[in-house]
Amino acid sequence: MTRRKMILFALAMLALSILIAGCGREKIKNAKNWPVDSFEYTDQNGEPLSLDDLKGKVWVANFIFTSCETVCPPMTANMARLQQKIREEGLKNVELVSFSVDPEVDTPEKLKEYAAKFTEDQSDWHFLTGYAQKHIEQFAKDVFKTHVYKPKNDDQVIHGTDFYLVNQKGVIVKYYDGLDVPYDEILHDIKVLLNE
């Protein structure tokens, strides 16, 4: 092999390795780009939790309330199953966040009691309250592109049932059905974010 051919071969291999390295980073398909507004709420332990506390972590969010008679119990059970699968996969820096859509009823104590029905370890799962009803309705609409509505003279709240995947920068990148959960897809997408 001549010197010129060796140089061309080496350059071709270098270009190929750069191309492969650049293509090796997997991206989330059909990613959203919905930034989460700054917040600081109260969790089930009476402790503050803010968006800044979640920066650098991947998190999955949903909307629930403790006196829900329909979708919340199965959704929360599904989130508990996701929590277990995340742990089985050994994934670190992943948190779960459940926003109460009935904050005037859902005190930290009620949220803690509710959470205990679904998980023994709440260390990576935050059930949030500490805001006005109108606030969570607007927050859900503006940030998560979902609805929350509490009719007058009714103890039930109308709300969306999706799970939302939020990246380390506090940006919603994807959402999934919270009642028919695609666990493998969520775990895959969490791994993609953790490897970025």
N, CA and C atoms as a LAMMPS dump frame, in Angstrom:
ITEM: TIMESTEP
0
ITEM: NUMBER OF ATOMS
588
ITEM: BOX BOUNDS ff ff ff
-5.0000000000000000e+02 5.0000000000000000e+02
-5.0000000000000000e+02 5.0000000000000000e+02
-5.0000000000000000e+02 5.0000000000000000e+02
ITEM: ATOMS id mol type element x y z
1 1 1 N 0.852 -1.171 0
2 1 2 C 0 0 0
3 1 3 C 0.898 1.235 0
4 2 1 N 0.592 2.141 -0.874
5 2 2 C 1.411 3.354 -0.957
6 2 3 C 1.076 4.269 0.205
7 3 1 N 1.964 5.192 0.418
8 3 2 C 1.782 6.156 1.511
9 3 3 C 0.489 6.949 1.323
10 4 1 N 0.224 7.345 0.09
11 4 2 C -0.984 8.128 -0.197
12 4 3 C -2.247 7.314 0.12
13 5 1 N -2.271 6.037 -0.271
14 5 2 C -3.425 5.188 0.001
15 5 3 C -3.601 4.977 1.502
16 6 1 N -2.488 4.865 2.223
17 6 2 C -2.553 4.692 3.676
18 6 3 C -3.16 5.929 4.333
19 7 1 N -2.766 7.093 3.868
20 7 2 C -3.307 8.341 4.425
21 7 3 C -4.798 8.448 4.123
22 8 1 N -5.178 8.136 2.874
23 8 2 C -6.594 8.186 2.505
24 8 3 C -7.411 7.18 3.32
25 9 1 N -6.848 5.985 3.512
26 9 2 C -7.529 4.965 4.31
27 9 3 C -7.694 5.443 5.758
28 10 1 N -6.643 6.016 6.326
29 10 2 C -6.697 6.518 7.705
30 10 3 C -7.727 7.639 7.836
31 11 1 N -7.765 8.537 6.861
32 11 2 C -8.749 9.625 6.884
33 11 3 C -10.172 9.086 6.758
34 12 1 N -10.356 8.076 5.919
35 12 2 C -11.679 7.472 5.755
36 12 3 C -12.136 6.819 7.067
37 13 1 N -11.214 6.129 7.746
38 13 2 C -11.55 5.49 9.02
39 13 3 C -11.869 6.538 10.084
40 14 1 N -11.123 7.624 10.104
41 14 2 C -11.373 8.706 11.052
42 14 3 C -12.754 9.318 10.805
43 15 1 N -13.066 9.582 9.538
44 15 2 C -14.374 10.152 9.191
45 15 3 C -15.494 9.198 9.581
46 16 1 N -15.294 7.911 9.347
47 16 2 C -16.299 6.917 9.696
48 16 3 C -16.509 6.856 11.208
49 17 1 N -15.433 6.892 11.979
50 17 2 C -15.568 6.828 13.436
51 17 3 C -16.257 8.081 13.976
52 18 1 N -15.991 9.242 13.389
53 18 2 C -16.675 10.468 13.804
54 18 3 C -18.157 10.369 13.482
55 19 1 N -18.472 9.85 12.309
56 19 2 C -19.864 9.691 11.901
57 19 3 C -20.595 8.73 12.829
58 20 1 N -19.97 7.628 13.152
59 20 2 C -20.587 6.637 14.04
60 20 3 C -20.779 7.22 15.433
61 21 1 N -19.784 7.943 15.936
62 21 2 C -19.894 8.544 17.267
63 21 3 C -21.026 9.558 17.306
64 22 1 N -21.167 10.342 16.264
65 22 2 C -22.227 11.344 16.205
66 22 3 C -23.6 10.727 16.101
67 23 1 N -23.701 9.62 15.411
68 23 2 C -24.998 8.957 15.238
69 23 3 C -25.333 8.06 16.416
70 24 1 N -24.357 7.758 17.25
71 24 2 C -24.561 6.834 18.349
72 24 3 C -25.463 7.367 19.441
73 25 1 N -25.62 8.656 19.53
74 25 2 C -26.481 9.232 20.554
75 25 3 C -27.93 9.106 20.126
76 26 1 N -28.615 8.282 20.839
77 26 2 C -30.021 8.071 20.519
78 26 3 C -30.84 9.239 21.048
79 27 1 N -31.857 9.613 20.315
80 27 2 C -32.749 10.704 20.705
81 27 3 C -34.146 10.141 20.952
82 28 1 N -34.923 10.858 21.73
83 28 2 C -36.308 10.466 21.959
84 28 3 C -37.128 10.859 20.747
85 29 1 N -37.866 9.902 20.225
86 29 2 C -38.676 10.154 19.031
87 29 3 C -39.848 11.069 19.364
88 30 1 N -40.118 11.988 18.454
89 30 2 C -41.237 12.932 18.596
90 30 3 C -41.19 13.693 19.917
91 31 1 N -39.994 14.096 20.313
92 31 2 C -39.829 14.787 21.593
93 31 3 C -40.567 16.122 21.605
94 32 1 N -41.195 16.404 22.725
95 32 2 C -41.808 17.707 22.967
96 32 3 C -40.697 18.629 23.47
97 33 1 N -40.999 19.863 23.602
98 33 2 C -40.041 20.815 24.164
99 33 3 C -40.837 21.814 24.992
100 34 1 N -41.441 21.303 26.078
101 34 2 C -42.308 22.116 26.919
102 34 3 C -41.599 22.4 28.243
103 35 1 N -41.008 23.582 28.407
104 35 2 C -40.322 23.901 29.666
105 35 3 C -41.309 23.948 30.839
106 36 1 N -40.897 23.403 31.961
107 36 2 C -41.707 23.458 33.178
108 36 3 C -41.433 24.796 33.862
109 37 1 N -42.501 25.518 34.196
110 37 2 C -42.35 26.787 34.908
111 37 3 C -41.766 26.529 36.288
112 38 1 N -41.002 27.486 36.765
113 38 2 C -40.43 27.395 38.1
114 38 3 C -41.549 27.228 39.13
115 39 1 N -41.325 26.372 40.117
116 39 2 C -42.321 26.174 41.173
117 39 3 C -41.625 25.798 42.463
118 40 1 N -42.32 25.997 43.558
119 40 2 C -41.914 25.471 44.86
120 40 3 C -43.193 25.136 45.615
121 41 1 N -43.414 23.843 45.822
122 41 2 C -44.616 23.362 46.483
123 41 3 C -44.213 22.579 47.733
124 42 1 N -45.178 21.958 48.375
125 42 2 C -44.938 21.2 49.602
126 42 3 C -45.215 19.726 49.33
127 43 1 N -44.291 18.863 49.784
128 43 2 C -44.485 17.431 49.544
129 43 3 C -45.224 16.769 50.707
130 44 1 N -45.377 15.459 50.621
131 44 2 C -46.136 14.697 51.607
132 44 3 C -45.475 14.671 52.977
133 45 1 N -44.224 15.104 53.056
134 45 2 C -43.525 15.174 54.339
135 45 3 C -43.524 16.583 54.915
136 46 1 N -44.242 17.499 54.245
137 46 2 C -44.27 18.885 54.692
138 46 3 C -43.029 19.661 54.296
139 47 1 N -42.211 19.069 53.425
140 47 2 C -40.966 19.702 52.977
141 47 3 C -41.176 20.396 51.636
142 48 1 N -40.458 21.499 51.406
143 48 2 C -40.571 22.158 50.1
144 48 3 C -39.87 21.347 49.015
145 49 1 N -40.438 21.378 47.823
146 49 2 C -39.802 20.78 46.651
147 49 3 C -39.989 21.762 45.504
148 50 1 N -38.879 22.088 44.851
149 50 2 C -38.928 23.062 43.757
150 50 3 C -38.404 22.446 42.469
151 51 1 N -38.64 23.162 41.389
152 51 2 C -38.079 22.74 40.11
153 51 3 C -36.559 22.672 40.21
154 52 1 N -35.96 23.616 40.916
155 52 2 C -34.501 23.604 41.082
156 52 3 C -34.017 22.333 41.779
157 53 1 N -34.814 21.806 42.722
158 53 2 C -34.444 20.559 43.409
159 53 3 C -34.411 19.373 42.451
160 54 1 N -35.183 19.465 41.373
161 54 2 C -35.272 18.369 40.409
162 54 3 C -34.304 18.524 39.24
163 55 1 N -33.66 19.674 39.131
164 55 2 C -32.707 19.889 38.033
165 55 3 C -31.567 18.881 38.159
166 56 1 N -31.157 18.338 37.028
167 56 2 C -30.113 17.322 37.013
168 56 3 C -30.66 15.912 37.154
169 57 1 N -31.969 15.8 37.362
170 57 2 C -32.616 14.494 37.487
171 57 3 C -33.656 14.344 36.386
172 58 1 N -33.9 13.108 36
173 58 2 C -35.011 12.793 35.107
174 58 3 C -36.206 12.531 36.016
175 59 1 N -37.375 13.038 35.643
176 59 2 C -38.548 12.759 36.469
177 59 3 C -39.784 12.501 35.633
178 60 1 N -40.681 11.729 36.234
179 60 2 C -41.955 11.395 35.606
180 60 3 C -43.046 11.987 36.492
181 61 1 N -43.957 12.754 35.873
182 61 2 C -45.001 13.449 36.627
183 61 3 C -46.389 12.98 36.21
184 62 1 N -47.328 13.14 37.141
185 62 2 C -48.739 12.926 36.834
186 62 3 C -49.58 13.793 37.757
187 63 1 N -50.893 13.723 37.59
188 63 2 C -51.841 14.504 38.381
189 63 3 C -52.824 13.558 39.049
190 64 1 N -53 13.739 40.38
191 64 2 C -53.862 12.849 41.164
192 64 3 C -54.566 13.658 42.252
193 65 1 N -55.504 13.032 42.957
194 65 2 C -56.021 13.583 44.211
195 65 3 C -56.502 12.435 45.077
196 66 1 N -56.451 12.632 46.383
197 66 2 C -56.61 11.515 47.315
198 66 3 C -58.032 10.981 47.432
199 67 1 N -59.034 11.809 47.144
200 67 2 C -60.417 11.327 47.254
201 67 3 C -60.99 10.897 45.906
202 68 1 N -60.132 10.724 44.934
203 68 2 C -60.539 10.315 43.586
204 68 3 C -61.186 8.931 43.64
205 69 1 N -62.293 8.806 42.953
206 69 2 C -63.037 7.544 42.942
207 69 3 C -62.91 6.801 41.618
208 70 1 N -62.159 7.356 40.669
209 70 2 C -62.102 6.737 39.34
210 70 3 C -60.671 6.431 38.908
211 71 1 N -60.019 7.359 38.23
212 71 2 C -58.752 7.069 37.554
213 71 3 C -57.507 7.124 38.44
214 72 1 N -57.559 7.861 39.542
215 72 2 C -56.333 8.048 40.342
216 72 3 C -55.782 6.769 40.97
217 73 1 N -56.616 5.932 41.601
218 73 2 C -56.035 4.711 42.17
219 73 3 C -55.313 3.837 41.143
220 74 1 N -55.91 3.544 39.966
221 74 2 C -55.143 2.739 39.011
222 74 3 C -53.92 3.475 38.456
223 75 1 N -54.036 4.789 38.257
224 75 2 C -52.869 5.547 37.772
225 75 3 C -51.735 5.527 38.791
226 76 1 N -52.086 5.692 40.064
227 76 2 C -51.06 5.691 41.108
228 76 3 C -50.45 4.301 41.255
229 77 1 N -51.259 3.27 41.121
230 77 2 C -50.728 1.899 41.132
231 77 3 C -49.779 1.696 39.953
232 78 1 N -50.118 2.263 38.807
233 78 2 C -49.24 2.165 37.634
234 78 3 C -47.931 2.915 37.859
235 79 1 N -48.008 4.061 38.52
236 79 2 C -46.786 4.813 38.822
237 79 3 C -45.924 4.02 39.808
238 80 1 N -46.562 3.349 40.766
239 80 2 C -45.819 2.508 41.713
240 80 3 C -45.122 1.36 40.976
241 81 1 N -45.801 0.806 39.995
242 81 2 C -45.185 -0.265 39.191
243 81 3 C -43.993 0.287 38.409
244 82 1 N -44.135 1.508 37.881
245 82 2 C -43.017 2.145 37.187
246 82 3 C -41.858 2.377 38.15
247 83 1 N -42.157 2.824 39.363
248 83 2 C -41.124 3.019 40.377
249 83 3 C -40.351 1.718 40.598
250 84 1 N -41.069 0.608 40.716
251 84 2 C -40.43 -0.691 40.925
252 84 3 C -39.557 -1.079 39.733
253 85 1 N -40.055 -0.861 38.533
254 85 2 C -39.291 -1.207 37.328
255 85 3 C -38.03 -0.345 37.208
256 86 1 N -38.125 0.922 37.563
257 86 2 C -36.954 1.81 37.547
258 86 3 C -35.895 1.263 38.498
259 87 1 N -36.327 0.836 39.666
260 87 2 C -35.391 0.275 40.653
261 87 3 C -34.797 -1.043 40.17
262 88 1 N -35.627 -1.9 39.575
263 88 2 C -35.132 -3.18 39.057
264 88 3 C -34.081 -2.971 37.978
265 89 1 N -34.234 -1.908 37.19
266 89 2 C -33.263 -1.585 36.131
267 89 3 C -32.003 -0.929 36.698
268 90 1 N -32.026 -0.57 37.976
269 90 2 C -30.874 0.076 38.603
270 90 3 C -30.652 1.509 38.143
271 91 1 N -31.707 2.17 37.706
272 91 2 C -31.578 3.539 37.195
273 91 3 C -31.505 4.525 38.358
274 92 1 N -30.537 5.415 38.304
275 92 2 C -30.32 6.42 39.351
276 92 3 C -30.706 7.794 38.823
277 93 1 N -30.899 8.734 39.748
278 93 2 C -31.275 10.114 39.402
279 93 3 C -32.597 10.183 38.65
280 94 1 N -33.543 9.341 39.072
281 94 2 C -34.889 9.354 38.503
282 94 3 C -35.868 9.548 39.663
283 95 1 N -36.753 10.521 39.529
284 95 2 C -37.736 10.832 40.564
285 95 3 C -39.143 10.736 39.973
286 96 1 N -40.118 10.578 40.833
287 96 2 C -41.525 10.597 40.443
288 96 3 C -42.19 11.766 41.162
289 97 1 N -43.092 12.453 40.466
290 97 2 C -43.768 13.618 41.033
291 97 3 C -45.255 13.522 40.719
292 98 1 N -46.078 13.519 41.764
293 98 2 C -47.531 13.513 41.596
294 98 3 C -48.087 14.823 42.146
295 99 1 N -48.643 15.636 41.257
296 99 2 C -49.235 16.914 41.637
297 99 3 C -50.687 16.688 42.051
298 100 1 N -51.067 17.14 43.239
299 100 2 C -52.469 17.057 43.64
300 100 3 C -53.277 18.082 42.852
301 101 1 N -54.429 17.649 42.348
302 101 2 C -55.34 18.56 41.652
303 101 3 C -56.479 18.998 42.577
304 102 1 N -56.351 18.654 43.858
305 102 2 C -57.329 19.066 44.869
306 102 3 C -56.567 19.563 46.101
307 103 1 N -55.749 20.61 45.924
308 103 2 C -54.808 21.009 46.97
309 103 3 C -55.449 21.521 48.253
310 104 1 N -56.673 22.007 48.183
311 104 2 C -57.315 22.516 49.396
312 104 3 C -57.758 21.376 50.306
313 105 1 N -57.922 20.191 49.754
314 105 2 C -58.283 19.003 50.53
315 105 3 C -57.033 18.176 50.837
316 106 1 N -56.143 18.074 49.873
317 106 2 C -54.968 17.203 49.999
318 106 3 C -53.845 17.876 50.782
319 107 1 N -53.885 17.696 52.089
320 107 2 C -52.812 18.174 52.959
321 107 3 C -51.61 17.238 52.811
322 108 1 N -50.444 17.657 53.277
323 108 2 C -49.303 16.728 53.253
324 108 3 C -49.617 15.407 53.963
325 109 1 N -50.33 15.481 55.075
326 109 2 C -50.671 14.266 55.826
327 109 3 C -51.552 13.327 54.996
328 110 1 N -52.544 13.893 54.324
329 110 2 C -53.418 13.058 53.481
330 110 3 C -52.636 12.45 52.323
331 111 1 N -51.744 13.238 51.737
332 111 2 C -50.934 12.722 50.631
333 111 3 C -50.012 11.602 51.098
334 112 1 N -49.439 11.751 52.29
335 112 2 C -48.544 10.715 52.822
336 112 3 C -49.319 9.411 53.059
337 113 1 N -50.502 9.545 53.611
338 113 2 C -51.355 8.374 53.851
339 113 3 C -51.753 7.718 52.522
340 114 1 N -52.103 8.531 51.549
341 114 2 C -52.467 8.027 50.219
342 114 3 C -51.278 7.307 49.58
343 115 1 N -50.109 7.936 49.632
344 115 2 C -48.902 7.354 49.032
345 115 3 C -48.578 5.995 49.648
346 116 1 N -48.777 5.875 50.956
347 116 2 C -48.449 4.63 51.661
348 116 3 C -49.288 3.445 51.177
349 117 1 N -50.424 3.718 50.556
350 117 2 C -51.256 2.638 50.009
351 117 3 C -50.619 2.004 48.771
352 118 1 N -49.664 2.726 48.168
353 118 2 C -49.113 2.282 46.884
354 118 3 C -47.621 1.959 46.916
355 119 1 N -46.883 2.554 47.846
356 119 2 C -45.44 2.323 47.894
357 119 3 C -44.943 2.352 49.331
358 120 1 N -43.985 1.489 49.622
359 120 2 C -43.381 1.474 50.951
360 120 3 C -42.264 2.5 51.064
361 121 1 N -41.647 2.848 49.945
362 121 2 C -40.515 3.776 49.943
363 121 3 C -40.873 5.008 49.118
364 122 1 N -41.088 6.11 49.809
365 122 2 C -41.473 7.355 49.149
366 122 3 C -40.281 8.291 48.927
367 123 1 N -39.072 7.798 49.104
368 123 2 C -37.894 8.671 49.043
369 123 3 C -37.669 9.294 47.67
370 124 1 N -38.127 8.642 46.615
371 124 2 C -37.931 9.174 45.264
372 124 3 C -39.259 9.532 44.591
373 125 1 N -40.323 9.617 45.401
374 125 2 C -41.649 9.922 44.858
375 125 3 C -42.249 11.044 45.691
376 126 1 N -42.504 12.165 45.052
377 126 2 C -42.985 13.369 45.723
378 126 3 C -44.444 13.621 45.364
379 127 1 N -45.292 13.675 46.383
380 127 2 C -46.701 14.013 46.216
381 127 3 C -46.839 15.469 46.648
382 128 1 N -47.235 16.342 45.721
383 128 2 C -47.151 17.78 45.964
384 128 3 C -48.499 18.456 46.156
385 129 1 N -48.501 19.46 47.033
386 129 2 C -49.643 20.306 47.327
387 129 3 C -49.092 21.671 47.738
388 130 1 N -49.964 22.524 48.294
389 130 2 C -49.478 23.811 48.784
390 130 3 C -49.662 24.946 47.801
391 131 1 N -50.708 24.888 47.023
392 131 2 C -51.02 25.929 46.041
393 131 3 C -52.542 26.021 45.937
394 132 1 N -53.029 27.068 45.298
395 132 2 C -54.472 27.263 45.137
396 132 3 C -55.014 26.402 43.998
397 133 1 N -56.302 26.118 44.055
398 133 2 C -56.956 25.341 43.005
399 133 3 C -56.775 25.996 41.639
400 134 1 N -57 27.294 41.565
401 134 2 C -56.857 28.011 40.285
402 134 3 C -55.427 27.899 39.758
403 135 1 N -54.47 27.901 40.673
404 135 2 C -53.062 27.811 40.258
405 135 3 C -52.771 26.479 39.566
406 136 1 N -53.184 25.361 40.173
407 136 2 C -52.875 24.062 39.566
408 136 3 C -53.627 23.893 38.251
409 137 1 N -54.819 24.471 38.156
410 137 2 C -55.56 24.401 36.895
411 137 3 C -54.794 25.119 35.783
412 138 1 N -54.261 26.302 36.093
413 138 2 C -53.514 27.075 35.093
414 138 3 C -52.154 26.437 34.809
415 139 1 N -51.482 25.976 35.86
416 139 2 C -50.168 25.327 35.729
417 139 3 C -50.278 24.096 34.824
418 140 1 N -51.29 23.266 35.058
419 140 2 C -51.489 22.059 34.241
420 140 3 C -51.736 22.43 32.784
421 141 1 N -52.543 23.445 32.567
422 141 2 C -52.877 23.874 31.204
423 141 3 C -51.665 24.471 30.495
424 142 1 N -50.979 25.395 31.153
425 142 2 C -49.872 26.116 30.517
426 142 3 C -48.639 25.245 30.305
427 143 1 N -48.31 24.431 31.286
428 143 2 C -47.053 23.673 31.258
429 143 3 C -47.234 22.274 30.673
430 144 1 N -48.21 21.535 31.166
431 144 2 C -48.383 20.132 30.779
432 144 3 C -49.391 19.943 29.646
433 145 1 N -50.006 21.045 29.212
434 145 2 C -50.964 21.009 28.092
435 145 3 C -52.105 20.033 28.375
436 146 1 N -52.561 20.028 29.632
437 146 2 C -53.655 19.152 30.037
438 146 3 C -54.676 19.944 30.836
439 147 1 N -55.791 19.333 31.098
440 147 2 C -56.864 20.022 31.806
441 147 3 C -56.968 19.556 33.256
442 148 1 N -57.345 20.502 34.112
443 148 2 C -57.711 20.229 35.495
444 148 3 C -58.886 21.151 35.785
445 149 1 N -59.964 20.577 36.3
446 149 2 C -61.145 21.393 36.584
447 149 3 C -61.915 20.779 37.745
448 150 1 N -62.173 21.61 38.761
449 150 2 C -62.979 21.154 39.895
450 150 3 C -64.332 21.856 39.834
451 151 1 N -65.385 21.109 39.493
452 151 2 C -66.724 21.71 39.445
453 151 3 C -67.167 22.179 40.836
454 152 1 N -67.95 23.231 40.864
455 152 2 C -68.49 23.721 42.141
456 152 3 C -69.396 22.653 42.75
457 153 1 N -69.391 22.587 44.068
458 153 2 C -70.246 21.658 44.818
459 153 3 C -70.016 20.193 44.445
460 154 1 N -68.774 19.857 44.126
461 154 2 C -68.436 18.474 43.784
462 154 3 C -67.08 18.157 44.404
463 155 1 N -66.925 16.962 44.949
464 155 2 C -65.634 16.614 45.543
465 155 3 C -64.715 15.9 44.56
466 156 1 N -65.181 15.691 43.34
467 156 2 C -64.35 15.056 42.319
468 156 3 C -63.77 16.119 41.385
469 157 1 N -62.566 15.861 40.896
470 157 2 C -61.863 16.8 40.022
471 157 3 C -61.655 16.126 38.672
472 158 1 N -61.925 16.867 37.62
473 158 2 C -61.7 16.367 36.262
474 158 3 C -60.259 16.707 35.891
475 159 1 N -59.501 15.712 35.435
476 159 2 C -58.095 15.966 35.097
477 159 3 C -57.584 14.922 34.111
478 160 1 N -56.454 15.243 33.477
479 160 2 C -55.824 14.339 32.528
480 160 3 C -55.185 13.147 33.217
481 161 1 N -54.901 12.118 32.432
482 161 2 C -54.395 10.858 32.995
483 161 3 C -53.032 10.449 32.431
484 162 1 N -52.309 11.39 31.863
485 162 2 C -51.014 11.046 31.272
486 162 3 C -49.885 11.074 32.294
487 163 1 N -48.807 10.359 31.955
488 163 2 C -47.524 10.459 32.646
489 163 3 C -46.63 11.317 31.756
490 164 1 N -45.859 12.214 32.368
491 164 2 C -45.01 13.146 31.622
492 164 3 C -43.55 12.906 31.971
493 165 1 N -42.718 12.735 30.954
494 165 2 C -41.286 12.547 31.148
495 165 3 C -40.594 13.899 31.035
496 166 1 N -39.853 14.26 32.087
497 166 2 C -39.182 15.554 32.155
498 166 3 C -37.676 15.313 32.222
499 167 1 N -36.928 16.049 31.4
500 167 2 C -35.478 15.84 31.367
501 167 3 C -34.762 16.591 32.49
502 168 1 N -33.441 16.465 32.514
503 168 2 C -32.624 17.028 33.579
504 168 3 C -32.64 18.552 33.605
505 169 1 N -33.069 19.174 32.526
506 169 2 C -33.13 20.638 32.456
507 169 3 C -34.517 21.17 32.809
508 170 1 N -35.44 20.273 33.141
509 170 2 C -36.786 20.704 33.492
510 170 3 C -37.669 20.953 32.293
511 171 1 N -37.482 20.157 31.244
512 171 2 C -38.268 20.289 30.019
513 171 3 C -39.027 18.983 29.777
514 172 1 N -40.334 19.094 29.558
515 172 2 C -41.144 17.914 29.238
516 172 3 C -40.785 17.469 27.826
517 173 1 N -40.379 16.203 27.702
518 173 2 C -39.971 15.694 26.394
519 173 3 C -40.97 14.7 25.799
520 174 1 N -41.814 14.12 26.648
521 174 2 C -42.752 13.127 26.125
522 174 3 C -43.848 12.87 27.155
523 175 1 N -44.982 12.387 26.678
524 175 2 C -46.029 11.947 27.597
525 175 3 C -46.595 10.613 27.124
526 176 1 N -47.186 9.888 28.088
527 176 2 C -47.646 8.52 27.864
528 176 3 C -48.994 8.337 28.556
529 177 1 N -49.738 7.355 28.116
530 177 2 C -51.009 7.013 28.745
531 177 3 C -50.739 6.479 30.156
532 178 1 N -51.33 7.103 31.158
533 178 2 C -51.122 6.689 32.54
534 178 3 C -52.028 5.563 32.995
535 179 1 N -52.96 5.167 32.144
536 179 2 C -53.856 4.056 32.483
537 179 3 C -53.476 2.769 31.763
538 180 1 N -52.903 2.902 30.583
539 180 2 C -52.401 1.761 29.807
540 180 3 C -50.927 2.059 29.53
541 181 1 N -50.117 1.848 30.536
542 181 2 C -48.75 2.374 30.56
543 181 3 C -47.791 1.553 29.701
544 182 1 N -47.07 2.202 28.789
545 182 2 C -46.036 1.521 28.002
546 182 3 C -44.708 1.517 28.787
547 183 1 N -44.618 0.652 29.784
548 183 2 C -43.467 0.656 30.693
549 183 3 C -42.136 0.549 29.957
550 184 1 N -42.034 -0.359 29.008
551 184 2 C -40.766 -0.548 28.297
552 184 3 C -40.361 0.711 27.55
553 185 1 N -41.318 1.382 26.956
554 185 2 C -41.026 2.626 26.232
555 185 3 C -40.547 3.72 27.19
556 186 1 N -41.207 3.84 28.332
557 186 2 C -40.797 4.851 29.313
558 186 3 C -39.392 4.552 29.819
559 187 1 N -39.125 3.297 30.169
560 187 2 C -37.79 2.925 30.659
561 187 3 C -36.734 3.202 29.598
562 188 1 N -37.032 2.876 28.361
563 188 2 C -36.105 3.15 27.261
564 188 3 C -35.826 4.649 27.169
565 189 1 N -36.88 5.458 27.217
566 189 2 C -36.715 6.905 27.094
567 189 3 C -35.968 7.496 28.289
568 190 1 N -36.203 6.964 29.48
569 190 2 C -35.443 7.408 30.655
570 190 3 C -33.959 7.128 30.443
571 191 1 N -33.637 5.931 29.947
572 191 2 C -32.23 5.575 29.694
573 191 3 C -31.603 6.495 28.66
574 192 1 N -32.364 6.85 27.618
575 192 2 C -31.851 7.783 26.605
576 192 3 C -31.479 9.105 27.269
577 193 1 N -32.368 9.622 28.127
578 193 2 C -32.082 10.891 28.805
579 193 3 C -30.888 10.768 29.743
580 194 1 N -30.799 9.666 30.471
581 194 2 C -29.679 9.483 31.402
582 194 3 C -28.346 9.376 30.677
583 195 1 N -28.37 8.938 29.42
584 195 2 C -27.132 8.787 28.646
585 195 3 C -26.758 10.029 27.851
586 196 1 N -27.574 11.072 27.922
587 196 2 C -27.257 12.297 27.167
588 196 3 C -26.122 13.055 27.822
